[in-house]
Amino acid sequence: MNHFLTKSLIAMAAVSAGCAAPQDRENIIGESVIEVVDGKMTPEILVTMSKVSGPQVSPDGSKILYTVGYTDIAQNKGNSEIFVMNADGTGRTQLTRDVAGYSNVIWIEGGKGIAYISGGQVWTAEYREGERPSLARTHQITDIDGGVAQFKLSPDGNSIMFTHYVQSYLQKPSDTYPDLDKAKAYRTEDLMYRHWDHWVEEIPHTFIAQIPASGKITLADATDLLAGEKELYELPTEPFSGIEQIAWSPDGKKIAYSCRKLAGKEYAFSTNTDIYLYDIATAGCTNLSEGMMGYDTEPVWSPDGSRLAWLSMERDGYEADKVRLMVRDMASGEITELTGSFKYNASSPVWSEDGTHIYFASLAEGLQGLFVADLEGNITRITSDSLWYDFMTPAFVKESVNGTEIITSYMSMLFPTEIVSLQWNGTNPVDSVTQLSFENKDILDRLDTPVMEDRWMTTVDGKQMLTWVMYPPHFDSTKVYPAIEILLGGPQGTLSQAWSYRWNYRLMAQQGYIVIMPNRRGTTAFGQEWCEQISKDYCGLNMQDYLTAAHEMQKEPYVGKMAACGASYGGFSVYYLAGNHEKTYDCFIAHAGIFNQEHMYMTTEELWFPTWDNGGAPWDENPVAKRHYAHSAHKFIRNWDTPIMVMHGGIDFRVPVDQGMAAYNAAQLMGVPSRLVVFPEENHWILKPQNAILWHREYFSWLDRWIKEQE
């Protein structure tokens, strides 16, 4: 969970966990009343769609808990409520309805109760079928000053682990000068003083405590898992990790966790997280992945505690290395890779009930499917590649003589996350699923639906590249349509069948645009060779891949003017192509893009990334680094002659906002039609509802102006 979202949850006003006070009732955020005109999707519809998350299946497999997020544009905020339904999708019941907001919802006491975070604290409540938790049957179990970000209960339910933010090493003036308690400044003599979207005043730590029979847990009652460590390390690691990085052993006596025990410059240049084993009785800690130098994350215990699985990258400083599935025998200490012969990355491991195999998700050839590996490394695909969906973490797996039932979530470019079940016979990939939740059905049924197509295009070096193409509803090949080519961020990532509330391709198609989405060099769903080629070659084959897709589509008589649009590395791609596209595109949009690679190296925070991908620092004399910086986008500004819009967040510390301002200023000085839109309170993404609406309005206004034929 990223820092922005975590701190937002903690900052929610603490109200009754059971119901809102009468004066707050009018501010309750629920399902939006959405008007659909002529079947057309709008930014307002996108922002206010319901957001399903966190399905939790009851221990007996009969019920599913989940949360639904709602957004109110006028209030400029969102809220999440708790729902329950039967495992077959019937009996949907809303359990909560108030302004407090709910997260981290789980079953407790064998399904007799639930636990959750509300108002920054952990609560429990009895569960009675068909009823919402009432004030009389709720119990607050934490009272932590500053709040709780996430939590897990021990297997016996008698203890809790929770994450909480503590003061970092970044000094405040009053730490040294108590009389300057109103001064505001940050002082440091090391790196990593800011991260993603915040100055590092606080860092997350994880604590454990026994749950008392009465009363509430305070910080004084809890033990910090990092107590006594030399440095103030993060647990879980910032900015995106969460409680999934920390796992109770089945007997509740030990805890496995992922942590990068580095700080300052070492932290800034390294991705080396390790898996540690913490003994609760002795407070002793052992490094289980000693000598494994890349990211080691998401430890998951086998049901009997005899083995521990986790995800691992091999190389330090490379955040897009192959993600391997590892298993350690806890008795012998032997570590085995299960995915050595598997071409793709593994994610979200889940053990089978008997501990003989592991279910996981993986992006493969542009689609995220479900797979299973046995302990010898034999891997079988569960979901068919004929299903154009992205499947996510299995929430529930039940094996029987009749086959395997899996409850999970899925989504596509055409609809947001919903909960589904599938039945697998153990041999043939599943080619159909049963959808259980329908939180956005009413809206989707009223929208005209775009048409999706997968195209395999031949690149300049003779390879095959998957390019998704989405056509507007009621597409007519005898007409001419404006087109948008999507330049992917990352640079490592994948244009798969994922749904986004920021860059939403269905929304673009429903405004009358053909949307072209090439999985150029650097995408992660086509094997490590395809993924790694982009590193140290930003100006090379991936740019040719973009031009290949553009030129291939421009051969079609129905493709008119074309824009190139992208964010982050996609923004760099916009800036680079603006100086090197030879009239291919008619306008550009860059969001949070890298413009000056030299300056970027010295102002971003996670320095392992540019050091690896750029081949070194701007002052390094090696030929790879020299070539990279010589092809920084800002070196080609003299060639800019195509309208460009620049958008950026003011608290984006990954790609600082001055990159966007420099690009815009340069365009202005070159006399290029250009527009700048800066969101001073946003980070690398645009998250606040009204800002998101504004972002989309500006986006389509610019495209309409330059590539859509005016009626």
LINNORHU-V369981 format. One record per run of one state. SS is the DSSP state (~ for helix, > for strand, _ for the rest). FROM is the first residue (numbers start at 0). LEN is the number of residues. If there is no record, write none. Layout:
BEGIN
((SS;FROM;LEN) (SS;FROM;LEN))
END
This chain:
BEGIN
((_;0;2) (~;2;8) (_;10;11) (~;21;6) (_;27;9) (>;36;1) (_;37;2) (>;39;1) (_;40;2) (~;42;6) (_;48;2) (>;50;7) (_;57;5) (>;62;10) (_;72;4) (>;76;10) (_;86;6) (>;92;2) (_;94;8) (>;102;6) (~;108;3) (_;111;1) (>;112;6) (_;118;2) (>;120;6) (_;126;8) (~;134;3) (>;137;3) (_;140;1) (>;141;1) (_;142;8) (>;150;3) (_;153;5) (>;158;9) (_;167;3) (>;170;1) (_;171;1) (~;172;4) (_;176;10) (>;186;1) (_;187;6) (>;193;2) (_;195;2) (>;197;2) (_;199;2) (>;201;9) (_;210;6) (>;216;1) (_;217;1) (~;218;3) (_;221;1) (>;222;2) (_;224;18) (~;242;3) (>;245;3) (_;248;5) (>;253;6) (_;259;4) (~;263;5) (_;268;5) (>;273;6) (_;279;5) (>;284;3) (_;287;8) (>;295;6) (_;301;5) (>;306;6) (_;312;11) (>;323;6) (_;329;5) (>;334;3) (_;337;9) (>;346;5) (_;351;5) (>;356;8) (_;364;2) (>;366;8) (_;374;4) (>;378;3) (_;381;1) (>;382;1) (_;383;6) (>;389;2) (_;391;4) (>;395;5) (_;400;2) (>;402;10) (_;412;2) (>;414;10) (_;424;5) (>;429;1) (_;430;3) (>;433;2) (_;435;5) (~;440;6) (_;446;4) (>;450;8) (_;458;5) (>;463;8) (_;471;9) (>;480;7) (_;487;5) (>;492;1) (_;493;11) (~;504;5) (_;509;4) (>;513;5) (_;518;4) (>;522;1) (_;523;4) (~;527;5) (_;532;8) (~;540;14) (_;554;4) (>;558;9) (_;567;1) (~;568;10) (_;578;8) (>;586;5) (_;591;5) (~;596;5) (_;601;5) (~;606;8) (_;614;8) (~;622;8) (_;630;2) (~;632;7) (_;639;4) (>;643;6) (_;649;7) (~;656;13) (_;669;4) (>;673;6) (_;679;9) (~;688;19) (_;707;4))
END
